[in-house]
Amino acid sequence: MDSSSDVREEACEIVVVGAGMAGLMAATTLSDRDVVVLEATGRAGGRVESVRQGDYWINVGTQFTEGTGTLIEALERHRIPMETLAGKKVALALNGKQVDTSNPFGLMLRSRMTFMDRVGLAAVGARILAAVPFLAMNPDNALAKRVRAALDARSASYVLRGVRSEVARAMVRSWSGQWMGCEPEETAATQFAISMGILLTDPAKVPNFSLPAGGNQTLTDILAADLGARLRLNSPVRSVEWTEDGVVVDYEDENGPARIRARRAIVAVPSDVAVKLMPGLPPGYRAAFDDIHYGRYVVVGYFTREEGPQRWDDYIAVSTPQLSFQAMFNHAAAMRGPGPRKPGGALACFAGGAVADNLFGLTDEEIVTRFTADLLSLYPELEGKLDEGIVRRHHRVVPFWPPGGRASLPTLRQHLGPVYLAGDYQLDMPSLADAASSGERAAEQVLASLSRPVR
């Protein structure tokens, strides 16, 4: 801790470290209290980012909004229109043909695959679909517990055991990359099976599967604006230390070193950042944070200038295992309903896992050139109708756990004296909804603790 007299000091009741979705929701829940939010970068939202142009937007960070609970309630409370994705489809582009994947039997019969490819894909699908019902059960169910424990202990690559088809293997790696940003060998089977179950599910069956008008950033912009001067951007935290009496947070801003003394703190940053900021972490917490890994992505977004109905209008996502990107997301799908089709559109091409790792060494121009060529091979009718590509490199997005790693997670749900933790790593299926819920929960725990002494 810096003891220099040049450090500016102040006091507040609660300090929130990090202004991603978890930190913003925590601060919003505490808005009636004396709260300060410190964010290292020049914008709030963390992994939530949307680029807008005219009637369209592209999510170049987290993609979709779904589920129930805190996030949906916040969207409704702020009267943000929700563009539903019910009735839209997910497709696979393989060997020059695009096939709907929400019907596994149709996928098998209509796609251009050899008999060996069909057998391999059937084996993969059967293993995934056999696990999904148990993962959807009440987690206290004895059978569900046993199945989950078995999946937690094994690598997701088990779905490829005995599969000789290179096409089937490429598809599994593509799915893992596009939905989790990692390779099957890196992650435990539980999270992989849940993610793939969603991929193979009719979007209409996913609660509140939608896109907020203006993109996901619409909500984080509103939450940040509501905080006003209590949100301090470009204020990287250097350390968070605590005693029985409270918390001391050292950070820097444009005026130099500064310090906040608070009664409570909520740390809502990625696991590796949390470890660096809290040198006093007990070994069990440090080990639990070390068990968390993050998916990697390279994203290129395109605003488009086509007119009239297009082949991709009814698809929210198209898996592309044979291209330089693994999936194309169609953000304009939510706007396509009855009536005349608006000209233009918004597409985002995603590469994750090892594919993203190989792209990180290229320039933005090289990445755009590759993605554009492959997007045009998929949809030649877009020739001359693509605006300049918008590139984002994400080295840390979706949290995941290696086999056996998730066993340490309950540790991170416990507070450290006056310090509380929040992040999408805390809940069952890391998502934007889970990040929001974890922030609200941490804030509620803080409020409850303020009426009793810190232990």
C-alpha positions as CSV (number, residue, x, y, z in Angstrom):
1,M,0.0,0.0,0.0
2,D,1.4,3.4,-1.0
3,S,1.8,5.6,2.0
4,S,3.0,8.7,0.1
5,S,1.4,12.0,1.2
6,D,0.9,12.7,-2.5
7,V,-1.9,10.2,-2.7
8,R,-5.3,11.8,-2.7
9,E,-7.7,10.1,-0.2
10,E,-11.5,10.0,0.1
11,A,-14.0,7.9,1.9
12,C,-17.3,6.3,0.7
13,E,-19.6,3.6,1.9
14,I,-19.1,1.1,-1.0
15,V,-16.7,0.9,-3.9
16,V,-17.3,-1.2,-6.9
17,V,-14.3,-2.3,-9.0
18,G,-15.2,-2.9,-12.6
19,A,-18.0,-1.5,-14.7
20,G,-18.9,-4.5,-16.8
21,M,-22.4,-5.9,-16.6
22,A,-21.8,-7.3,-13.1
23,G,-20.3,-4.1,-11.7
24,L,-23.0,-1.9,-13.3
25,M,-25.8,-4.0,-11.9
26,A,-24.2,-4.1,-8.5
27,A,-23.8,-0.3,-8.5
28,T,-27.4,0.1,-9.8
29,T,-28.7,-2.0,-6.9
30,L,-26.8,0.2,-4.5
31,S,-27.8,3.5,-6.1
32,D,-29.4,4.7,-2.9
33,R,-26.1,4.4,-1.0
34,D,-22.8,6.2,-1.1
35,V,-21.2,4.2,-3.9
36,V,-18.2,4.8,-6.3
37,V,-17.5,2.7,-9.4
38,L,-13.9,2.5,-10.7
39,E,-13.4,1.3,-14.3
40,A,-9.9,0.9,-15.8
41,T,-10.9,1.7,-19.4
42,G,-12.5,4.6,-21.1
43,R,-16.0,3.0,-21.4
44,A,-18.4,1.1,-19.3
45,G,-19.8,-2.3,-20.3
46,G,-16.8,-4.5,-20.3
47,R,-17.4,-7.3,-22.8
48,V,-20.7,-5.7,-23.9
49,E,-20.1,-3.5,-27.0
50,S,-22.4,-2.6,-29.8
51,V,-21.7,-0.5,-33.0
52,R,-24.6,1.3,-34.5
53,Q,-25.4,2.7,-37.9
54,G,-28.8,3.9,-39.0
55,D,-31.5,1.4,-38.2
56,Y,-28.9,-1.4,-37.5
57,W,-26.4,-2.4,-34.9
58,I,-23.8,-5.1,-34.4
59,N,-22.9,-6.7,-31.1
60,V,-19.1,-7.0,-31.4
61,G,-18.8,-8.3,-27.8
62,T,-21.4,-10.6,-26.1
63,Q,-24.1,-11.6,-28.6
64,F,-27.5,-12.4,-27.3
65,T,-29.9,-11.8,-24.4
66,E,-31.8,-14.7,-23.0
67,G,-33.1,-16.3,-19.8
68,T,-35.0,-14.8,-16.9
69,G,-34.2,-12.7,-13.9
70,T,-32.2,-9.6,-13.2
71,L,-31.1,-8.8,-16.8
72,I,-34.6,-9.1,-18.3
73,E,-36.1,-7.2,-15.4
74,A,-33.6,-4.3,-16.0
75,L,-34.4,-4.2,-19.7
76,E,-38.1,-4.1,-18.9
77,R,-37.7,-1.5,-16.1
78,H,-35.8,0.8,-18.5
79,R,-38.4,0.2,-21.3
80,I,-35.8,-1.0,-23.8
81,P,-37.7,-2.6,-26.7
82,M,-36.8,-6.3,-27.2
83,E,-36.5,-7.6,-30.7
84,T,-37.5,-11.3,-30.4
85,L,-35.6,-14.1,-32.2
86,A,-38.5,-16.5,-31.8
87,G,-39.2,-18.1,-35.2
88,K,-35.6,-17.6,-36.4
89,K,-33.3,-20.4,-37.2
90,V,-29.7,-21.6,-36.7
91,A,-28.0,-23.1,-39.8
92,L,-24.9,-25.1,-40.8
93,A,-23.0,-24.1,-44.0
94,L,-21.2,-27.2,-45.2
95,N,-19.8,-28.1,-48.7
96,G,-21.7,-25.2,-50.3
97,K,-25.1,-26.0,-48.8
98,Q,-26.9,-24.3,-45.9
99,V,-29.0,-26.5,-43.6
100,D,-31.2,-25.8,-40.6
101,T,-29.6,-27.3,-37.5
102,S,-32.6,-27.1,-35.2
103,N,-33.9,-30.3,-36.8
104,P,-31.0,-32.9,-36.2
105,F,-32.7,-35.4,-38.6
106,G,-33.0,-32.8,-41.3
107,L,-29.4,-31.8,-40.8
108,M,-28.3,-35.5,-41.2
109,L,-30.3,-36.1,-44.3
110,R,-30.1,-32.8,-46.2
111,S,-26.5,-31.8,-45.8
112,R,-23.8,-32.9,-48.2
113,M,-22.0,-35.5,-46.1
114,T,-20.6,-38.9,-46.7
115,F,-22.0,-42.0,-44.8
116,M,-18.9,-41.8,-42.5
117,D,-19.6,-38.2,-41.8
118,R,-23.2,-38.9,-40.9
119,V,-22.2,-41.7,-38.6
120,G,-19.7,-39.5,-36.8
121,L,-22.1,-36.6,-36.5
122,A,-24.8,-39.0,-35.2
123,A,-22.5,-40.2,-32.5
124,V,-21.6,-36.7,-31.4
125,G,-25.2,-35.6,-31.4
126,A,-26.3,-38.6,-29.4
127,R,-23.7,-38.0,-26.7
128,I,-24.7,-34.4,-26.4
129,L,-28.4,-34.9,-26.4
130,A,-28.1,-37.7,-23.9
131,A,-26.6,-35.4,-21.4
132,V,-28.8,-32.3,-21.9
133,P,-32.0,-33.6,-20.1
134,F,-30.0,-34.4,-16.9
135,L,-28.4,-30.9,-17.0
136,A,-31.8,-29.3,-17.2
137,M,-33.1,-31.2,-14.1
138,N,-33.2,-29.8,-10.7
139,P,-29.5,-29.8,-9.6
140,D,-30.5,-31.4,-6.3
141,N,-31.8,-34.5,-8.1
142,A,-29.6,-37.4,-7.2
143,L,-29.3,-38.7,-10.8
144,A,-28.7,-35.2,-12.2
145,K,-25.9,-34.8,-9.6
146,R,-24.2,-38.0,-10.7
147,V,-24.4,-37.1,-14.4
148,R,-23.2,-33.6,-13.8
149,A,-20.3,-34.8,-11.6
150,A,-19.2,-37.3,-14.4
151,L,-19.3,-34.5,-17.0
152,D,-17.5,-32.1,-14.8
153,A,-14.6,-34.6,-14.5
154,R,-14.2,-35.3,-18.2
155,S,-13.0,-33.3,-21.2
156,A,-15.6,-32.2,-23.8
157,S,-13.5,-34.0,-26.3
158,Y,-15.2,-37.2,-25.1
159,V,-17.9,-36.5,-27.7
160,L,-15.3,-37.2,-30.4
161,R,-14.2,-40.5,-29.0
162,G,-14.1,-43.1,-31.9
163,V,-15.2,-40.5,-34.4
164,R,-13.1,-40.8,-37.6
165,S,-15.0,-38.3,-39.7
166,E,-12.8,-35.2,-40.2
167,V,-16.0,-33.2,-41.1
168,A,-17.7,-34.2,-37.8
169,R,-14.5,-33.4,-35.8
170,A,-14.3,-30.0,-37.6
171,M,-17.9,-29.2,-36.8
172,V,-17.5,-30.0,-33.1
173,R,-14.4,-27.7,-32.9
174,S,-16.2,-25.0,-34.8
175,W,-19.2,-25.2,-32.4
176,S,-16.9,-25.1,-29.4
177,G,-15.0,-22.2,-30.8
178,Q,-18.1,-20.1,-31.8
179,W,-20.0,-20.7,-28.5
180,M,-17.3,-20.9,-25.9
181,G,-14.1,-19.5,-27.6
182,C,-12.1,-22.6,-26.7
183,E,-11.2,-26.1,-27.9
184,P,-13.0,-29.3,-26.7
185,E,-9.9,-30.5,-24.9
186,E,-9.7,-27.3,-22.9
187,T,-13.1,-27.4,-21.2
188,A,-15.1,-29.8,-19.0
189,A,-17.9,-31.6,-20.8
190,T,-20.7,-30.0,-18.6
191,Q,-20.5,-26.5,-20.0
192,F,-19.9,-27.8,-23.6
193,A,-23.0,-30.0,-23.4
194,I,-25.2,-27.1,-22.2
195,S,-23.9,-24.8,-24.9
196,M,-24.4,-27.4,-27.6
197,G,-27.8,-28.2,-26.3
198,I,-28.8,-24.6,-26.8
199,L,-27.3,-24.7,-30.3
200,L,-29.5,-27.7,-31.2
201,T,-32.6,-26.2,-29.6
202,D,-35.4,-24.4,-31.4
203,P,-34.8,-20.7,-30.5
204,A,-38.5,-20.3,-29.7
205,K,-37.9,-22.6,-26.7
206,V,-35.2,-20.4,-25.1
207,P,-36.9,-17.9,-22.7
208,N,-36.6,-14.3,-23.8
209,F,-34.2,-15.1,-26.6
210,S,-33.9,-11.6,-28.1
211,L,-31.8,-8.6,-29.0
212,P,-32.4,-5.3,-27.2
213,A,-33.1,-2.5,-29.7
214,G,-29.7,-0.8,-30.4
215,G,-27.8,-3.8,-29.2
216,N,-26.7,-5.1,-25.8
217,Q,-24.9,-1.9,-25.1
218,T,-28.2,0.0,-24.9
219,L,-28.7,-1.3,-21.3
220,T,-25.1,-0.7,-20.2
221,D,-25.2,2.8,-21.6
222,I,-28.4,3.6,-19.6
223,L,-27.0,2.1,-16.4
224,A,-23.7,4.0,-16.8
225,A,-25.6,7.3,-17.5
226,D,-27.7,6.8,-14.4
227,L,-24.6,6.5,-12.2
228,G,-23.4,9.9,-13.4
229,A,-20.2,11.1,-11.7
230,R,-20.2,8.1,-9.4
231,L,-18.8,6.1,-12.3
232,R,-15.1,7.0,-12.8
233,L,-13.7,5.9,-16.2
234,N,-10.0,5.6,-16.9
235,S,-9.4,4.8,-13.3
236,P,-7.4,1.6,-13.1
237,V,-7.3,0.0,-9.7
238,R,-3.8,-1.0,-8.4
239,S,-4.8,-2.9,-5.3
240,V,-7.7,-3.9,-3.0
241,E,-6.8,-4.6,0.6
242,W,-9.0,-5.1,3.6
243,T,-9.1,-5.4,7.3
244,E,-11.8,-6.0,9.8
245,D,-12.6,-2.2,9.7
246,G,-13.1,-2.0,5.9
247,V,-11.4,-1.8,2.5
248,V,-8.7,0.3,1.0
249,V,-8.6,0.7,-2.8
250,D,-5.6,2.3,-4.5
251,Y,-6.1,3.4,-8.0
252,E,-4.9,6.0,-10.5
253,D,-6.7,8.6,-12.6
254,E,-5.7,11.6,-14.8
255,N,-4.6,13.4,-11.6
256,G,-2.3,10.7,-10.3
257,P,-2.5,8.2,-7.4
258,A,-5.7,8.1,-5.4
259,R,-7.1,6.0,-2.6
260,I,-10.6,5.2,-1.4
261,R,-11.4,3.9,2.1
262,A,-14.8,2.2,2.1
263,R,-16.8,0.0,4.4
264,R,-17.4,-2.6,1.7
265,A,-16.1,-3.4,-1.8
266,I,-17.5,-5.4,-4.7
267,V,-14.8,-6.7,-7.1
268,A,-16.4,-7.5,-10.5
269,V,-13.4,-8.1,-12.8
270,P,-12.2,-11.2,-14.6
271,S,-10.4,-13.9,-12.6
272,D,-6.8,-13.1,-13.6
273,V,-7.3,-9.4,-12.9
274,A,-8.9,-10.2,-9.5
275,V,-5.8,-12.2,-8.5
276,K,-3.5,-9.2,-9.4
277,L,-5.6,-6.7,-7.6
278,M,-6.0,-8.6,-4.4
279,P,-2.5,-9.7,-3.1
280,G,-4.0,-10.8,0.2
281,L,-6.2,-13.5,-1.3
282,P,-6.2,-16.7,0.7
283,P,-4.8,-19.7,-1.1
284,G,-8.2,-21.4,-1.7
285,Y,-9.5,-18.3,-3.4
286,R,-6.4,-17.9,-5.5
287,A,-6.6,-21.5,-6.6
288,A,-10.3,-21.1,-7.4
289,F,-9.6,-18.0,-9.6
290,D,-6.7,-19.9,-11.3
291,D,-9.2,-22.7,-12.2
292,I,-11.1,-20.2,-14.4
293,H,-10.0,-19.9,-18.0
294,Y,-11.5,-17.7,-20.8
295,G,-12.5,-18.2,-24.4
296,R,-10.8,-16.0,-27.1
297,Y,-12.5,-14.4,-30.1
298,V,-11.8,-12.4,-33.2
299,V,-14.9,-10.6,-34.5
300,V,-15.4,-8.7,-37.7
301,G,-18.7,-6.9,-38.1
302,Y,-20.2,-5.6,-41.4
303,F,-23.0,-3.2,-42.1
304,T,-24.5,-4.2,-45.5
305,R,-26.3,-2.5,-48.3
306,E,-28.5,-5.1,-49.9
307,E,-32.1,-4.7,-50.8
308,G,-35.0,-7.2,-50.9
309,P,-35.3,-10.6,-49.2
310,Q,-32.0,-12.5,-48.7
311,R,-31.1,-16.1,-48.0
312,W,-29.9,-15.3,-44.5
313,D,-32.8,-13.2,-43.3
314,D,-34.4,-15.9,-41.1
315,Y,-31.2,-17.1,-39.6
316,I,-29.7,-15.7,-36.4
317,A,-26.5,-17.8,-36.7
318,V,-24.8,-19.9,-39.4
319,S,-22.0,-22.3,-38.4
320,T,-19.2,-22.2,-40.9
321,P,-16.6,-24.9,-40.0
322,Q,-14.8,-24.8,-43.3
323,L,-14.1,-21.1,-43.4
324,S,-11.7,-18.7,-41.7
325,F,-14.4,-17.8,-39.2
326,Q,-16.6,-20.4,-37.4
327,A,-19.9,-18.6,-37.3
328,M,-21.8,-15.7,-38.8
329,F,-24.4,-13.9,-36.6
330,N,-27.2,-11.9,-38.3
331,H,-28.1,-9.1,-35.9
332,A,-30.8,-7.9,-38.3
333,A,-32.7,-11.1,-38.0
334,A,-34.7,-9.7,-35.1
335,M,-36.0,-6.9,-37.3
336,R,-37.2,-9.2,-40.1
337,G,-40.9,-9.6,-39.6
338,P,-44.1,-9.3,-41.7
339,G,-44.1,-6.4,-44.2
340,P,-41.5,-4.9,-46.5
341,R,-37.9,-5.7,-45.7
342,K,-35.8,-2.7,-44.8
343,P,-32.7,-2.3,-47.0
344,G,-29.4,-3.1,-45.5
345,G,-28.4,-5.3,-42.6
346,A,-25.8,-6.1,-40.0
347,L,-23.6,-9.3,-39.9
348,A,-20.8,-10.4,-37.5
349,C,-18.3,-13.1,-38.3
350,F,-16.8,-14.9,-35.3
351,A,-13.7,-17.0,-34.9
352,G,-12.9,-18.6,-31.5
353,G,-10.4,-20.8,-29.7
354,A,-7.4,-22.0,-31.6
355,V,-8.6,-20.3,-34.7
356,A,-8.7,-17.0,-32.9
357,D,-5.2,-17.6,-31.4
358,N,-3.8,-18.0,-34.9
359,L,-5.5,-14.8,-36.1
360,F,-4.2,-12.6,-33.2
361,G,-0.8,-12.4,-35.0
362,L,-2.4,-10.8,-38.1
363,T,-3.1,-7.2,-38.8
364,D,-6.7,-5.9,-38.9
365,E,-6.5,-5.6,-42.6
366,E,-5.3,-9.2,-43.1
367,I,-8.1,-10.5,-40.9
368,V,-10.8,-8.4,-42.8
369,T,-9.4,-9.6,-46.1
370,R,-9.7,-13.3,-45.1
371,F,-13.2,-12.9,-43.5
372,T,-14.5,-10.9,-46.4
373,A,-13.4,-13.4,-49.0
374,D,-15.0,-16.3,-47.0
375,L,-18.2,-14.3,-46.4
376,L,-18.5,-13.7,-50.1
377,S,-17.9,-17.3,-50.9
378,L,-20.8,-18.1,-48.6
379,Y,-23.1,-15.3,-50.0
380,P,-21.7,-14.1,-53.4
381,E,-24.7,-11.7,-53.7
382,L,-23.0,-9.5,-51.0
383,E,-20.3,-8.5,-53.5
384,G,-20.0,-4.7,-53.5
385,K,-22.5,-4.4,-50.7
386,L,-20.3,-4.7,-47.6
387,D,-19.1,-1.7,-45.7
388,E,-15.6,-1.7,-44.2
389,G,-15.1,-4.5,-41.6
390,I,-15.1,-3.6,-37.9
391,V,-12.5,-5.7,-36.1
392,R,-12.5,-6.6,-32.4
393,R,-9.9,-8.9,-30.7
394,H,-11.1,-10.4,-27.4
395,H,-8.5,-12.3,-25.4
396,R,-10.9,-12.9,-22.6
397,V,-14.6,-13.5,-23.0
398,V,-16.6,-16.6,-21.9
399,P,-15.3,-18.2,-18.7
400,F,-14.8,-22.0,-18.8
401,W,-13.3,-24.7,-16.6
402,P,-11.0,-27.6,-17.4
403,P,-12.0,-31.1,-16.2
404,G,-12.3,-31.0,-12.4
405,G,-11.8,-27.3,-12.2
406,R,-15.4,-26.4,-11.4
407,A,-15.2,-28.1,-8.0
408,S,-13.5,-25.0,-6.6
409,L,-16.2,-22.6,-7.8
410,P,-18.3,-22.5,-4.5
411,T,-15.3,-20.8,-2.9
412,L,-15.8,-17.7,-5.0
413,R,-19.4,-17.3,-4.0
414,Q,-18.2,-16.6,-0.4
415,H,-17.2,-13.0,0.6
416,L,-13.7,-12.1,2.0
417,G,-14.7,-10.1,5.0
418,P,-15.8,-6.8,3.6
419,V,-15.0,-7.7,0.0
420,Y,-17.6,-9.4,-2.2
421,L,-17.1,-11.0,-5.6
422,A,-19.2,-10.8,-8.7
423,G,-18.9,-12.0,-12.3
424,D,-20.5,-14.4,-14.8
425,Y,-18.1,-17.1,-13.6
426,Q,-20.2,-17.5,-10.4
427,L,-23.2,-19.2,-11.9
428,D,-24.0,-22.3,-13.8
429,M,-24.0,-21.1,-17.4
430,P,-21.8,-18.0,-18.0
431,S,-23.8,-15.4,-19.8
432,L,-24.8,-11.8,-19.8
433,A,-27.8,-12.8,-17.6
434,D,-25.6,-14.5,-15.1
435,A,-23.2,-11.5,-14.9
436,A,-26.2,-9.3,-14.1
437,S,-27.5,-11.7,-11.5
438,S,-24.2,-12.0,-9.8
439,G,-23.8,-8.3,-9.5
440,E,-27.3,-7.9,-8.0
441,R,-26.6,-10.7,-5.6
442,A,-23.3,-9.3,-4.4
443,A,-25.0,-5.9,-3.8
444,E,-27.8,-7.5,-1.8
445,Q,-25.3,-9.3,0.3
446,V,-23.4,-6.0,0.9
447,L,-26.6,-4.3,2.0
448,A,-27.4,-7.2,4.4
449,S,-23.9,-7.1,5.8
450,L,-24.0,-3.3,6.5
451,S,-26.5,-4.0,9.3
452,R,-24.1,-6.4,11.1
453,P,-20.4,-6.4,12.0
454,V,-17.9,-7.8,9.5
455,R,-16.6,-11.2,10.5
